[in-house]
Every structure is written in structure tokens, then in C-alpha cells.
């Protein structure tokens, strides 16, 4: 059984390998997910980096980083990338990482979190599409938010530059 904990410096190589393996061949993958995590870490923008660990090593990872909103709303974060070792996908690893990460952000006073992904999957965590919120030319239903406190943001969301630097 795995347990969720913050990443340590010793986890970096395992996170990189896990992320590359988890996204290999995925139709929605840019192939840069592991490099994005490394870039966020190097920029000091990896706000929350959680691993699912068990005796055999790291079996999952979730990254949370700050986002900005054109309306000036503050305290918002983006979820992703999230990965589970291929042999552990669809076994609750990602769900546990996401639930723990969202609870941690909420406890730390975050206003909310956004995610780009399948609305059927992310809806189970409370994410919902909001037509007032945009992310480039991504179809609206795939860009979602969850509000922890305050009013929902409106406008264009921008992820940390690390997402575009790889």
C-alpha cells in the first residue's frame, strides 16, 4: 500500500522516470511533462509536489504550481502534471494524490485550483467548467476550476512560464 508525502530531493530522478513512463504514448501528451516538472522545480514554482510512495519506490506524482488570471484574482494554482506508474494506473494512485493536494492547498489558504483535462475524471474532485474562465484556445469543457474561497475568477488563465519553456 502506498502513502502520500511531499517530494524530497532524493525523489527527483524517480519522479522524472515515472512521469515519462506514465505519459509515454498517451494521446494527449506533449512528451514534455517530466521536463515541465523539472523546470517548475528549478524556477522555485513547484508549490506542492506530492509523491505516492511504497516499499518498492515512487508509484505516483502530482504537481501544483501558481497560475495568474487576467482579472487579477490571486491565490490560484494549476494541477498537473499528475502521473501514476503504468502498472498502477486506474488503481486510485492519482485520485489519492489529487485529493491530498487539493486538501493541502485549501488548508494553506489557496483561493482555488484549475486543471486541463477530462471533465468526467476531474468532476469527481469538484472541478467544473466555468465559461467565464479561459485557457487559450482549449475547448471550454476541458478547462475546469474548483473554488476553495472567495468568488470564482474570470478571464484568461496563464500557467507558469515553465510550461512553455521546454
C-alpha positions as CSV (number, residue, x, y, z in Angstrom):
1,X,0.0,0.0,0.0
2,X,1.3,3.5,-0.8
3,X,1.3,6.6,1.3
4,X,1.3,10.2,0.1
5,X,4.1,12.6,1.2
6,X,5.9,15.7,-0.2
7,X,8.7,15.0,-2.6
8,X,12.3,15.1,-1.3
9,X,15.4,15.9,-3.3
10,X,16.1,12.2,-3.4
11,X,12.9,11.7,-5.4
12,X,13.8,13.9,-8.4
13,X,15.1,11.1,-10.7
14,X,12.3,8.7,-9.8
15,X,9.7,11.4,-10.5
16,X,11.3,12.2,-13.9
17,X,11.3,8.5,-14.9
18,X,7.8,7.8,-13.6
19,X,6.3,10.8,-15.4
20,X,8.0,9.9,-18.7
21,X,6.7,6.3,-18.4
22,X,3.2,7.4,-17.4
23,X,2.8,9.7,-20.3
24,X,4.6,7.6,-23.0
25,X,2.2,7.0,-25.8
26,X,-0.7,8.9,-24.2
27,X,-2.7,10.7,-27.0
28,X,-2.9,13.9,-25.0
29,X,0.8,14.0,-24.1
30,X,3.2,16.7,-25.3
31,X,6.1,14.4,-24.2
32,X,7.4,17.3,-22.1
33,X,5.7,16.6,-18.8
34,X,8.8,15.4,-17.0
35,X,10.7,18.4,-18.2
36,X,7.9,20.8,-17.1
37,X,8.2,19.4,-13.6
38,X,12.0,19.9,-13.6
39,X,11.6,23.4,-14.9
40,X,9.0,24.3,-12.3
41,X,11.3,22.9,-9.6
42,X,14.3,24.8,-10.9
43,X,12.2,28.1,-11.0
44,X,11.0,27.6,-7.4
45,X,7.5,27.4,-8.8
46,X,6.6,23.8,-7.7
47,X,4.3,25.0,-4.9
48,X,3.2,21.5,-4.0
49,X,4.9,18.3,-5.2
50,X,3.4,15.1,-3.8
51,X,4.5,11.5,-4.3
52,X,2.7,8.2,-3.7
53,X,5.4,6.0,-2.2
54,X,5.6,2.4,-1.1
55,X,8.3,0.0,-0.2
56,X,9.2,-0.5,-3.9
57,X,9.6,3.2,-4.6
58,X,7.5,6.0,-6.1
59,X,4.3,4.9,-7.8
60,X,2.7,8.3,-8.4
61,X,3.3,12.1,-8.5
62,X,1.2,15.2,-8.6
63,X,2.4,18.8,-9.2
64,X,0.7,22.0,-8.3
65,X,2.0,25.4,-9.4
66,X,0.8,29.0,-9.3
67,X,-1.3,30.4,-12.2
68,X,-2.2,34.0,-12.9
69,X,-5.6,35.3,-14.0
70,X,-6.1,38.3,-16.3
71,X,-8.7,39.6,-13.9
72,X,-6.1,39.9,-11.1
73,X,-7.6,37.1,-9.0
74,X,-4.8,35.8,-6.7
75,X,-4.2,32.6,-4.7
76,X,-4.9,30.3,-7.7
77,X,-2.9,27.2,-8.6
78,X,-2.8,24.7,-11.5
79,X,-2.9,21.0,-11.1
80,X,-0.6,19.0,-13.3
81,X,1.1,17.0,-14.4
82,X,-0.3,14.1,-12.5
83,X,1.1,10.6,-13.1
84,X,1.0,7.1,-11.9
85,X,3.4,4.3,-12.7
86,X,1.9,2.4,-15.8
87,X,1.2,-0.8,-13.8
88,X,-0.6,1.3,-11.1
89,X,-2.8,3.4,-13.3
90,X,-6.5,3.1,-12.6
91,X,-5.7,1.9,-9.1
92,X,-6.5,5.0,-7.1
93,X,-3.0,6.5,-7.0
94,X,-3.8,9.6,-9.0
95,X,-7.1,10.1,-7.1
96,X,-5.3,9.9,-3.7
97,X,-2.6,12.4,-4.9
98,X,-5.2,14.9,-6.2
99,X,-7.4,14.7,-3.1
100,X,-4.4,15.2,-0.8
101,X,-3.1,18.0,-2.9
102,X,-6.4,19.9,-3.1
103,X,-6.9,19.5,0.7
104,X,-3.4,20.8,1.3
105,X,-3.9,23.8,-0.9
106,X,-7.3,24.5,0.7
107,X,-5.7,24.3,4.2
108,X,-2.9,26.6,3.1
109,X,-5.4,29.3,2.2
110,X,-5.5,29.0,-1.6
111,X,-8.4,30.5,-3.4
112,X,-8.7,27.6,-5.8
113,X,-7.2,25.4,-8.5
114,X,-7.6,24.9,-12.2
115,X,-7.0,21.9,-14.3
116,X,-6.9,21.0,-18.0
117,X,-8.3,17.5,-18.5
118,X,-11.2,15.1,-18.9
119,X,-14.3,16.7,-17.2
120,X,-15.7,13.2,-16.3
121,X,-12.5,12.4,-14.4
122,X,-11.8,15.8,-12.7
123,X,-15.5,16.4,-11.9
124,X,-15.3,13.7,-9.2
125,X,-13.0,16.1,-7.2
126,X,-15.3,19.1,-7.5
127,X,-13.8,20.7,-10.7
128,X,-16.3,22.3,-13.0
129,X,-16.2,24.2,-16.3
130,X,-16.8,27.9,-15.9
131,X,-17.5,29.8,-19.2
132,X,-16.0,33.0,-17.5
133,X,-12.6,31.3,-17.3
134,X,-10.4,30.6,-20.4
135,X,-7.2,29.0,-21.2
136,X,-6.0,29.8,-24.7
137,X,-8.0,28.0,-27.4
138,X,-8.7,24.9,-25.3
139,X,-12.3,23.8,-25.6
140,X,-14.1,25.2,-22.6
141,X,-15.3,21.9,-21.2
142,X,-11.8,20.6,-20.7
143,X,-10.6,23.6,-18.7
144,X,-12.1,23.5,-15.2
145,X,-11.8,25.1,-11.8
146,X,-12.6,24.4,-8.1
147,X,-13.2,27.3,-5.8
148,X,-12.0,27.0,-2.1
149,X,-12.7,30.5,-1.0
150,X,-13.9,33.8,-2.4
151,X,-15.5,34.4,-5.8
152,X,-14.6,32.4,-8.8
153,X,-12.1,34.1,-11.1
154,X,-12.9,35.3,-14.6
155,X,-10.7,35.9,-17.6
156,X,-7.7,34.2,-19.1
157,X,-5.5,31.8,-17.0
158,X,-1.8,31.7,-17.6
159,X,0.4,28.9,-16.3
160,X,3.9,29.4,-15.1
161,X,6.4,30.1,-17.9
162,X,8.0,26.7,-17.2
163,X,5.1,25.1,-19.1
164,X,6.2,26.8,-22.3
165,X,10.0,26.7,-21.8
166,X,10.5,23.1,-22.6
